[in-house]
Amino acid sequence: MITSRLKPGRDDDLATLTAQLKAAEQPDSGLVHATATRDSKDPSRVIMFVVFESEEKAREREKDSRRQEGLTAARTTMIEIFEGGPEFSDLTVVDDWSH
C-alpha cells in the first residue's frame, strides 16, 4: 500500500501518473494487480494497492533495469503532483477472495 497526498490543483495529473506507471510495467514482473484510489472524505489522499505474486518477486521488480527508463517520467510526475514523499506499508495477505 502506498499513500501520497496530491498538491492542490493537481487532480487531473493522477491519470497521467497511472498511465506512466502502466507503461513502465514489464512482462513477468510478478505484479498481479494494482489499484489507484482516492479517499472519498479527503480527495487529496491517494492510496495505491499493489499486489505481487510474492515478496521475492516484488523485491526483484524493484531492481529490474527494464523498468527504470519508464519510471524516470513517473518519478518526475510524482515530485510535481505530490506533497512530500510517499508512505509505504508492506502488508501480508491473510486471506483473499472475490465474488
Buried (B, 14 or more C-beta within 10 A) or exposed (E): BBEBBBEEEBBEBBEBBBEBBEEBBEEEBBBEEBEBEBEEEEEBBBBBEBBBEEEEBBEBBEEBEEBEEBBEBBBEBBEEBBEEEEEEEEEEEEEEEEE
